Amino acid sequence: MTKRKAGKFFIYLFAIFWTIMTLFPLFITFLCSVKDNSGITLGMFKWPEVFRWSNYADAIEKAGILRAVVNSMFVSLISTVFIIVIGMFAGYVLARKKFRFRGIVYSIFLIGVMVPVHCTIIPISGMATAVNGKNSFWFLILVYIAFNLSQAIFLFSGYLQGIDKELDEAAIIDGCNDFQLLTKILFPVSAPIISTEAILAFVYGYSELIFAMILMTDASKYTVSRAMLTFQGGYNVNLGPIFACIIITIVPMVVLYIAFHEKVQDGMLTGAVKG
């Protein structure tokens, strides 16, 4: 009994320590968001002598960070929906159907996971210019879908292969076609892995910088990562408003994680068990 109490004590102690270590960077980021450059560079971990709330005003007015958050939310949500829907349909076909060249098709999608982002910058920029895709949310969304679809198909097909096919047979006997089987049976069963991929796709779209910087030159269409560059010049960087932008932009991510963290954990644990 004593050993059990001692074990619980160390578990709680470790949990408290881990919580502090996790929240500490966020706390320091908040402190830096209310300081000037000298206060940040000379005393990042010190309590600010004067709280410069004007950094938040600069983040909203000069960088348009609230508008950028809305833009990023729109791009991320739309791309995530398409990634989940297309990925599940493709994963279902690859996991449940037998057809010629199935292995080749699956390998092509795996190759998509390994393509470095940086080697596609020039071709994608040229394509955007050719089809008038610069400053277009939809072209940016298509790019995000393309770069996340391979990972989604890999995860979904692997997860669906771990589900007993007797479930399909029972549904077909009851009169379900492929579309009904996928949407009414397999979609609910696959909720953990869908939530996991949704989080990964949303975070990518919300925080991506390279393509947003190349494809978006209109300030009214900046995403959060691109908007933060407003305070970075050739010889001067205004750090306080940048940290203020960070605090503002992480709020949607925190809310999203709190809402779906149990599904994400279940999906990761289930994937680990099923291999």
N, C-alpha and C positions, 0 to 999 in steps of 0.2 A: 504493500500500500504506500509506503514511504517512497519507494522507487518510482511508483506511478506518479505521485505528486511532484517529485523532483523532475521527472520527465516533462510533465505539463508545464512546470515553471520555466524550464529552459526553452520549451516550444513557444510559450508566450513572450519570453524575453527576446528570443530571436525574431518573432513576429513584430514586436515593438521596434527593435533595432532596424529591421528591414523597412518598416513603414517610415521611420525617420530618414533613413538613407534615400528612400524613394522621393519623399516630399521635400528634402533639403534643396535639391537643385531648383525646384519650382519656387521655393521661398526666396532663394538668392536671385532668381530671375525677377521676381516681383520687386525686391529691394533695388535691383539695378534699374528697373523701369521707372523709378521715382528719383533717380540721381542724374547729375550731369556727367560729362565725360571724365572730368577729373575725379569725381567721387567714385566712378566705376573703376578706373584704371589704378587709382591709388588706394582704394579701400573697398573692394568688391564685397567683402564679407562684413563690413561695418554698417551699423545702423545709420541711415541718412540723417545729416544735420538738418536739412530742409527737404521736405517732400515736394518734388517737382511734378505735380499732377498735370502740368502743361505738356508733359511728354505724351500723355494720352490724347490731349487735344491735337497735338501735332500729328500723332498717328492717324487720327480720324480725319483731320482736315487736309493735311499735306499728302499723306500716303493714301487716303481714302480706304482705310483698312476695313471698315464695315462693308463697303461696297465690294471689296476684294473677297471678304468672307462669303458674301452672298454668291459671288461668281464662282468661287471654289466649291461651295456647297452644291450649286447647280451642276457644275461639270462633274463632280465626284458622284453625286447621286444618279445622274443619268447614265454615266459610264458604268457604274456598279450594277444597275438594273440590267443593262444589256449584257454585261459580262456574266452575270448569274444565269440569265435566261438562255443565252446562246451556249454557255459552258455546260449547263445541265443537259440540254438537248444533245450536244455533241458527246458529252460524257456517257449519256444513256446509250447512244448508238455504239460507241466504242466498247462499252462494258457489257452490253446485253445482246448485241447483234453479231452474227458471224457473216462476214462478207469477204470478197477477194481484196487483197492488198490492205486489209485492216491493220496489219502490223506496220506497213509503210506509212499509212496515214497517221497512226499513233506516233511513230518516230519523228515525223515532220513536225508535229505539235511539240514534241520534246525538244527538238532543235530550236524552236521558237523561244523556249525558256532560256537557252544559252546564248542568244544573240545579244552582244553588248549594245547598250543604248547609244553610246557615243559614236559608234560607227554608222549610225543611221541618221545623224543630225543633218548632214548635207543632203542626202536623198530626200528626206522628209521636207526639208526647207524648200528644195526645188519643186517637189510635188505641190506644196502649199502655194507657191508662187504661180505654178501652172494652172491650178484650178481655182485661183483666187481664194485660197483658204486662210490667208493671214488675217488675224483679228476675227476669226470665226470660232465660236464656241464649239460648233459641231465638228469642225475638222480636228480640234484639240481632243474632243471626246472620242473620235474615231482612232486617234493615235493611242489614247489611253486604253481603249478596248483592245486594240491590236497587241499591245505589250503585256496585257494582263490575261488575255484569253488562253494562252498556252498553259499558264500556271493553273487557271481555273479548270480547264479540261483535264489536266493531269490529276488534280485533287479529286474532282468529281468522279472520274472514271475509276480511280483507285478505290474510292469509298463505295461506289455502287457495286464493284466486284465483290466487296465483302458482305453484301446483303444477299441472303438466301434467295435463289431464283424460284423457289417454291412459292414465294409471295407473288411473283409475276404469274405463275400458272394458276394460282387461286383467283387472281383478279381477272385473268382472261376467261376462266370458266364462268365467272359472274357476269361476263359480257363487256369487259373493259377493252378498249382498243389501246394502241400505243400511247396516244396523247393522253387519254384518261388515266392510264397506268402511271405515266410519268407525273402528271399534275396532281392526281388525287391520292396516289399511293406513295410513290418514291420521293416526291418533293417534301411531304411532311416527315417521312422517315429520315431524310437527309438534312433536316434543319440544322444540326450542329455544324456540318461541314459547309453548308451554305452561309451560315453566320460567320464562320471563320474566313471564308473567301471574301465575303462582303466587307468585313473589316479591313482585310489586306488591300482590296481594290480601292476602297474609299480613302484609306490613309495615303495610298500612292497618288491618287488623283488630287487629294486635298493639299499635299505638301510638295508635289513635283515642281521642279524649277526649270530644268533645261529646256524642255519643249515649250513651256509657258513663256520663257524669256525669248525664244526664237520666233514663236508664232504670234505673240501678243505684243503689239507696239502701241496700241490705244490704251491710255491710262484708265479709261472707263471700263475696260475689259480685263484689267490685271487680276491675276489670282493672288493669293496671300503671299506666296514666296516671291513673286515678281514685285508686289507692292512694297515689300520690305527693303528692296534695293533703292527706294526713293531717297533714303537718308545716307546712301553711300556715294560719295563723289570721288574725284580723282585723287585728291589730297586730304580729304576730310571725311570722317565717318561719325555721324551723330548717333551714339550708342543708346542713349536713353529712350528715344522714340522707337528704336528697333526692338528693345526689350519690351516696351509697351505693346508693340504690335504682336510680339510673341504671346504675351499674356492674353490679349484679346482673341487671338486665333486658336489658342488651345482649348478655349471654353467649349466649342462644339465637339471637339475630339473627346474631352473628358465626359461630356454628357453621353456621347455615343458609346463610349466604353462602359460606363456605368449601366447603360441600358442593355448591353449585349454581352457583357464579360462572361456570364455564366455559359452562354451558348458557345462562345469562343473557346473557353476552357474545356467544355464537353467535347467539342469537335477535335481539339488537339489531342485529348486523352484517348478518344475513340480511334483516331487515326494511328496513334502510337500502338494501341492494342491490335488493330487489324492489320497494321503494316502496310 
